[in-house]
Amino acid sequence: MTAKYWVTTGSTNPEAVVNPVAAACSEWGFVPDHVYLLGNPGVAGQLDRIQELIGVIVEAYGGDTPAIEYTELESETEFGAIVEHFEVAIEAARADDGEVVVDITPGRKFMSAIAFQAGIQFGADRVSYLYVDSASLFGRIYADLPRTGTTLYDFAEVFA
């Protein structure tokens, strides 16, 4: 079985981090074995909850609780460390002959921009973004969102 790697950033809104995982499990059958999560002081208070929810989601889709690798930034503007977070994760997936998704949904705009570029440049299999079409749906868990209110995009397809 091919190992599956999920690489993302933290957020003050746990749903922004975990809903794309649930969408990938549901829509793509992508149930991650390994999760690489980027944190900084601004999101530290949410990371335990995010890790717990990721475990619940993966187990609900038949997977084992994934190994979670955590990168902590001292400051959210450590741009080189942000790039390294994504590069290291993608390289680990490649060394494991695994499949890797970089999710750009959560986090600050510049973090998403870096994640996007890193995913494309370093050869992620998918660069995902979970689009939620109404602000009234923000803050809700994926299972409670109408499927017509979300779209899971793979930007790697755009560049293929």
N, C-alpha and C positions, 0 to 999 in steps of 0.2 A: 504494500500500500504506500502511495506517495505521501510523504510528510507535507503538511499544509501550514504555512506561515502567514500570520496576519501582523501587519506593521502599522502603527498609528500613533497619534498624540493624545494626551489627556485633554480634559476640558472641565470647566466648572459645571457643565451640564452633562451628567453621566449618560443620558439618552443619546447625545451626539456621538458618543464613543461606542456604546453597545448596540444601538439600533442598526448600524451598518453591519455588525457581526451577525445579528439575527437575520438581516435581509440576505446576506451572502449565504448563510446556512440554508435559508428557505428557498431562495431563488436560483442559486448556483450549485447547491449541494456542497458548498465549501465550508467544511467544519474544521476549524483550525486546531492543530496540535500544539502550536507554538505561537505565542503572542508577544510582540515587542511593543512596549508602551513607553512613550516619552512623557516625562513629567517636569514640572517646574514649581516654584513656590506658590504660584497663583492657583494651581489645581491640586496641590498636595492633599487638601481636605477631602477630595472626591475619589482618590485613587483606590482606597480599600473597597469602596462600594463598586467602583468600576470593575475591579478584579473579581469581586464576588459575582456580579451580574454576568460577566463573561463566562465564568465557570458554569453558572446555572443555564445559560443559553446553550453552550456547547454540549453539556450533558443532556439537555432536552432534545438535541438533535442526534443523540446517540454516540457522541464523542466522550472521551475521558477529559477530566479537568485539564486544560492546557497548561503547559509550562509557560510562565509569564516572566519575561526578561524586562527589567525596568531600568530605564536610563533617567537619571535625575539631573536636571540642569540647575545650576546655581542662579542663573538669570535666564529669562525667556529669550534674550537676544544673543545667546551663544550660538551664532549661526553655524559655525564649523562643527560644533557638537551635534547640532540638529541634523546636518548632512550625514555625519558619521553614524548617528543612530540608524538612519535608513540604510546606509551603505553596508554596515555590519550585519544587519538583519537579512538583507538580500543576499549577501555573500554566504551567510550561514545556511540559508535555504538552498543555494546553489551547491554548496559543499555536501549537503544532505540529499541532493537530487530531488529537492522539494519544489512545491509550487508556492509562489509568494504573491500576496496581495498587499499593496500599499493603499491604505485608506486615507483620503484627504478631507473627509467630512468634518471631524472635530478640530478645534484649535483656532488659533489666531490666523488671520489671512496669510501673513508671511510664512507661518509654519506650514500651511496648506500648500503655498507656492513652492516651498522647498521640498516638501514631500512629493508633490507632483513631479518636479524636475528630477528628483532622485529616483523615483519609480521608473520614469522613462529612461533616464541616463544609465542607470545601473541594471536595467533589464527585468523589472518586476513583470510577472505574468499578467497582472491586472493592476490598474490604478483606479480605485473605486471612489465613488461619491454617491451618498444617499441623498437624493433631492426630496424635500418635503414641500409640497406645493402650497401650504397655507400656514401662516404664523399661528393660527389657532390650533395646529397640531403639534407645535413645539412642546417639548417637555413630556410627551406621552411615550410610553414604551411601544416598540414595534408591533407587538401582538394586538395592541389597541388601535393601531392606525389603519384606516381603510387602505386596501391595496391600490385603489385609484388615487390615493393622496400621496403616494411615494413612487419614486423611480430609482432603481439602483443602476448607476452608469458605470461603464468601464472605459475610461479614457485611453487605455492602451490600445483599444480597438480603433480609436480615431487616428492613431499614429501608425497603425499597421499597414 
